[in-house]
């Protein structure tokens, strides 16, 4: 599988989770769309883009178990989170509930919005080792009548934990709180059925585990909430009427949700158009089998490395997919990351949570047992820092 990617052959790449990696075949589709756009940018962007983007959204919606009308493209999941955060009508005394496993950039967005609106950002501390029932109970218990929204990841960034969403989302809805799921790492790594999951808002990346080009992500919103959302850029979609057909439809779309979000001024939409190519590429390479193999390799590596240090994983195996947090005794995370890359050409993030340090290893289809062995050999040569 390595030959399908442009990754540096001199680097052991165990960090698919940060920015993904795009197959050559999908990149070729991206470049083909870009060349077509440059042949007549006015026709492509001004008269064709809405139809092309609709077709791409339909393919993505089928993959995600959702309706195309409930999806819009955004450049990354962080943008999706910011759209919801800035659109929510928070008032003094309102609360937004998060937990301390969440991605720092998104927590920063909520902190900023809450400070501006006089709302309270409340954080639930998550104990390790992780227990799904205890996690759900602690978060549900923290929901109050003032909780306007619960923000939770599908797969946590620093710890790679798959969080137990269905019960949590049901309980939040029963208590009157909206829910936003940060699914940055989920599409392509685990099966999704967004309509069945039932989050009010869900945002995810296509450029990570779905292997689309960089800058391809989506925001999903339940129909009853779409009118609440505002784009980060106000443009022509806000002038389009509510009738079935307007002069702006060729590039802004038809629904209010689509019109507001789709046209953000001039930008390259070609990454969005290649999402169906990425999905087709995964299908052509028996991706369920690839994911199963990668999960097995990741779990075996986690137990081997952690056990070598006399440490235990932070959760049972079923809480992880292709990305695992391997506990290590090193205290200086950045020094360990630099040593692995500069001395051994191994690209892997070193994360920390609750005073503990982890190698957050991603195992993708292009990785081999030799890659994982290289990491083990390198760790044996690096003193505990």
TACORMO-V622203 format. One record per residue. N is the residue number from 0. SS is DSSP state (alpha for helix, beta for strand, coil for the rest). PSI is psi in whole degrees, 0 to 359 (NA if undefined). OMEGA is omega in degrees with one decimal (999 if undefined). Layout:
<<N SS PSI OMEGA> <N SS PSI OMEGA>>
This chain:
<<0 coil 337 -176.3> <1 alpha 328 -177.1> <2 alpha 345 178.6> <3 alpha 353 -175.8> <4 beta 160 -178.1> <5 coil 15 -176.0> <6 coil 144 179.3> <7 coil 119 -178.0> <8 coil 343 179.3> <9 coil 357 -178.0> <10 coil 133 170.9> <11 beta 108 -171.4> <12 beta 105 -179.7> <13 coil 35 -175.7> <14 coil 43 177.0> <15 alpha 332 -174.6> <16 alpha 335 -176.1> <17 alpha 305 -176.1> <18 alpha 0 -178.0> <19 coil 186 173.1> <20 coil 136 -171.5> <21 coil 132 178.7> <22 beta 152 179.1> <23 alpha 317 -176.3> <24 alpha 322 179.3> <25 alpha 323 175.1> <26 alpha 324 177.1> <27 alpha 321 177.0> <28 alpha 320 176.8> <29 alpha 311 -177.7> <30 alpha 326 177.8> <31 alpha 317 176.8> <32 alpha 319 -179.3> <33 alpha 320 177.1> <34 alpha 320 178.3> <35 alpha 320 177.7> <36 alpha 319 -176.4> <37 alpha 344 176.8> <38 alpha 325 175.6> <39 coil 84 -176.5> <40 alpha 326 -179.2> <41 alpha 314 178.6> <42 alpha 316 -175.0> <43 alpha 307 -175.9> <44 alpha 321 -172.9> <45 alpha 333 -175.1> <46 alpha 342 -175.5> <47 alpha 337 -166.7> <48 alpha 321 -178.2> <49 alpha 318 179.3> <50 alpha 318 179.5> <51 alpha 317 -179.8> <52 alpha 325 177.2> <53 alpha 315 179.9> <54 alpha 321 178.9> <55 alpha 319 178.4> <56 alpha 324 178.9> <57 alpha 318 177.4> <58 alpha 317 179.5> <59 alpha 318 -179.4> <60 alpha 319 178.0> <61 alpha 322 -180.0> <62 alpha 326 -174.4> <63 alpha 356 -175.6> <64 coil 49 -176.6> <65 coil 179 174.7> <66 coil 142 179.7> <67 alpha 327 -179.6> <68 alpha 342 -177.0> <69 alpha 7 -178.4> <70 beta 143 165.7> <71 beta 154 176.4> <72 beta 141 171.9> <73 beta 162 -175.6> <74 coil 337 180.0> <75 coil 164 -177.8> <76 alpha 329 177.8> <77 alpha 321 175.6> <78 alpha 318 177.8> <79 alpha 316 178.0> <80 alpha 317 -179.1> <81 alpha 325 177.1> <82 alpha 312 180.0> <83 alpha 316 -177.4> <84 alpha 316 -177.9> <85 alpha 339 -178.3> <86 alpha 334 -175.6> <87 coil 131 -177.6> <88 coil 72 178.5> <89 coil 142 -180.0> <90 coil 163 178.9> <91 coil 131 -178.8> <92 coil 340 175.5> <93 coil 158 179.8> <94 beta 144 168.9> <95 beta 128 -174.9> <96 beta 128 178.4> <97 beta 179 172.3> <98 beta 167 -171.5> <99 coil 11 171.3> <100 coil 354 -169.7> <101 coil 161 -178.3> <102 coil 129 -172.4> <103 alpha 321 -178.5> <104 alpha 321 -180.0> <105 alpha 324 174.2> <106 alpha 324 177.2> <107 alpha 321 178.5> <108 alpha 315 180.0> <109 alpha 322 178.8> <110 alpha 318 -178.9> <111 alpha 313 -178.7> <112 alpha 317 179.7> <113 alpha 320 178.3> <114 alpha 318 179.8> <115 alpha 324 -172.7> <116 alpha 355 -178.0> <117 coil 18 178.4> <118 coil 168 -178.3> <119 beta 129 173.3> <120 beta 113 -178.0> <121 beta 137 -175.5> <122 beta 128 174.4> <123 beta 127 176.0> <124 coil 134 -177.3> <125 coil 124 -178.7> <126 coil 146 173.1> <127 coil 142 3.1> <128 coil 153 -172.0> <129 coil 133 174.6> <130 coil 121 -173.3> <131 alpha 314 -177.6> <132 alpha 319 179.1> <133 alpha 321 177.9> <134 alpha 309 -178.7> <135 alpha 315 -178.4> <136 alpha 317 -177.6> <137 alpha 321 179.5> <138 alpha 314 180.0> <139 alpha 319 -179.8> <140 alpha 332 -177.8> <141 alpha 349 178.4> <142 coil 130 179.4> <143 coil 172 175.9> <144 coil 342 179.2> <145 coil 352 -177.1> <146 beta 111 178.8> <147 beta 325 -175.2> <148 beta 140 171.1> <149 beta 124 178.0> <150 beta 126 -176.4> <151 beta 144 177.1> <152 beta 151 170.1> <153 coil 318 175.3> <154 beta 117 -174.5> <155 coil 145 -173.8> <156 coil 302 -172.4> <157 coil 331 -176.0> <158 coil 354 177.1> <159 coil 15 -177.5> <160 coil 134 168.7> <161 beta 119 -175.9> <162 coil 146 -175.1> <163 coil 90 -170.9> <164 alpha 315 -169.4> <165 alpha 308 -178.9> <166 alpha 320 -178.9> <167 alpha 316 -179.5> <168 alpha 322 177.5> <169 alpha 316 -178.8> <170 alpha 321 178.6> <171 alpha 316 179.9> <172 alpha 318 -180.0> <173 alpha 335 -179.6> <174 coil 8 173.9> <175 coil 14 -179.6> <176 coil 138 171.3> <177 beta 160 -179.8> <178 beta 136 173.5> <179 beta 123 179.0> <180 beta 128 172.6> <181 beta 100 -179.5> <182 beta 38 -174.5> <183 coil 320 -174.8> <184 coil 0 -170.4> <185 coil 310 -174.9> <186 beta 125 -179.0> <187 coil 340 -179.7> <188 coil 327 176.0> <189 beta 158 178.2> <190 coil 142 -179.4> <191 coil 146 172.1> <192 coil 84 -168.5> <193 alpha 319 179.3> <194 alpha 322 178.6> <195 alpha 323 -179.4> <196 alpha 316 170.7> <197 coil 16 174.5> <198 coil 148 176.3> <199 coil 321 177.3> <200 beta 142 178.6> <201 beta 128 177.0> <202 beta 141 -177.9> <203 beta 158 178.6> <204 beta 142 170.0> <205 coil 343 -175.5> <206 coil 359 174.9> <207 coil 259 -170.8> <208 coil 347 174.2> <209 coil 349 172.3> <210 coil 26 172.5> <211 coil 169 177.9> <212 coil 160 179.4> <213 coil 142 178.0> <214 coil 20 178.0> <215 coil 116 179.4> <216 beta 179 -177.7> <217 beta 158 170.4> <218 beta 126 178.3> <219 beta 133 179.3> <220 beta 137 174.6> <221 coil 145 -173.9> <222 alpha 322 -175.8> <223 alpha 349 -178.8> <224 alpha 354 -171.8> <225 alpha 325 -179.4> <226 alpha 345 178.2> <227 alpha 338 -168.9> <228 coil 140 178.0> <229 coil 142 -179.0> <230 coil 155 176.2> <231 coil 340 177.5> <232 coil 125 175.7> <233 coil 123 -177.1> <234 coil 204 -170.6> <235 alpha 333 -179.8> <236 alpha 336 179.3> <237 alpha 346 177.0> <238 coil 345 179.6> <239 coil 144 -178.3> <240 coil 182 179.5> <241 coil 4 179.5> <242 coil 172 -174.9> <243 coil 333 -175.6> <244 coil 130 176.6> <245 coil 166 178.8> <246 coil 346 -175.7> <247 coil 355 -170.5> <248 alpha 335 -176.9> <249 alpha 332 178.8> <250 alpha 351 177.8> <251 alpha 340 179.7> <252 coil 196 -170.6> <253 coil 310 -177.4> <254 coil 161 177.4> <255 alpha 317 179.3> <256 alpha 312 -178.9> <257 alpha 315 -177.2> <258 alpha 316 -177.5> <259 alpha 319 -170.0> <260 alpha 332 -167.9> <261 alpha 318 -176.7> <262 coil 110 -178.5> <263 coil 36 -170.9> <264 coil 186 -178.7> <265 coil 126 176.2> <266 coil 162 179.2> <267 coil 113 -179.0> <268 coil 6 -171.1> <269 alpha 329 176.5> <270 alpha 322 177.7> <271 alpha 322 -175.5> <272 alpha 342 -178.7> <273 coil 0 177.9> <274 alpha 317 175.9> <275 alpha 327 176.7> <276 alpha 319 179.0> <277 alpha 316 178.8> <278 alpha 316 179.9> <279 alpha 323 179.8> <280 alpha 317 177.3> <281 alpha 315 -179.6> <282 alpha 324 -177.0> <283 alpha 350 -179.1> <284 coil 29 173.2> <285 coil 60 -171.7> <286 alpha 325 175.6> <287 alpha 320 178.3> <288 alpha 321 178.4> <289 alpha 316 -179.8> <290 alpha 319 179.6> <291 alpha 317 178.5> <292 alpha 316 -178.9> <293 alpha 320 177.5> <294 alpha 315 179.9> <295 alpha 313 -179.8> <296 alpha 317 -178.2> <297 alpha 316 -178.7> <298 alpha 316 179.2> <299 alpha 319 178.2> <300 alpha 316 -179.5> <301 alpha 313 -178.6> <302 alpha 323 -177.9> <303 alpha 313 -177.0> <304 alpha 311 -179.8> <305 alpha 317 179.5> <306 alpha 326 177.6> <307 alpha 332 177.5> <308 coil 359 -176.8> <309 coil 26 -179.1> <310 coil 158 -179.8> <311 coil 147 174.0> <312 coil 160 -174.9> <313 coil 357 178.9> <314 coil 169 177.3> <315 coil 162 -172.3> <316 alpha 328 -175.3> <317 alpha 356 176.0> <318 alpha 4 -178.4> <319 coil 159 176.9> <320 coil 251 179.9> <321 coil 0 -177.2> <322 beta 128 -176.1> <323 beta 148 175.2> <324 beta 111 -178.1> <325 beta 114 -179.9> <326 beta 134 177.7> <327 beta 156 -176.3> <328 coil 357 -177.8> <329 coil 139 -179.9> <330 coil 330 -178.8> <331 coil 94 -174.6> <332 alpha 317 -176.9> <333 alpha 324 178.0> <334 alpha 321 178.4> <335 alpha 317 179.1> <336 alpha 316 -179.9> <337 alpha 319 -179.0> <338 alpha 319 -179.6> <339 alpha 321 -178.7> <340 alpha 312 -173.9> <341 alpha 327 -178.3> <342 alpha 333 -172.4> <343 alpha 0 179.5> <344 coil 43 176.2> <345 beta 120 179.9> <346 beta 107 180.0> <347 coil 135 178.9> <348 beta 150 174.3> <349 beta 117 -174.8> <350 beta 168 178.3> <351 beta 146 175.5> <352 beta 133 176.8> <353 coil 40 177.3> <354 coil 5 -179.9> <355 beta 154 -177.0> <356 beta 140 -177.7> <357 beta 143 162.1> <358 beta 115 178.8> <359 beta 94 -172.9> <360 beta 127 172.1> <361 beta 131 174.7> <362 coil 111 -179.8> <363 coil 172 -174.0> <364 coil 333 -179.3> <365 coil 352 -180.0> <366 coil 150 -179.1> <367 coil 169 175.2> <368 alpha 328 178.4> <369 alpha 323 177.2> <370 alpha 316 -177.8> <371 alpha 324 175.9> <372 alpha 323 178.1> <373 alpha 321 177.4> <374 alpha 316 179.8> <375 alpha 318 178.7> <376 alpha 319 -179.9> <377 alpha 317 179.7> <378 alpha 325 180.0> <379 alpha 339 -177.5> <380 alpha 352 -178.4> <381 coil 122 179.3> <382 coil 154 177.3> <383 coil 124 -172.8> <384 coil NA 999>>
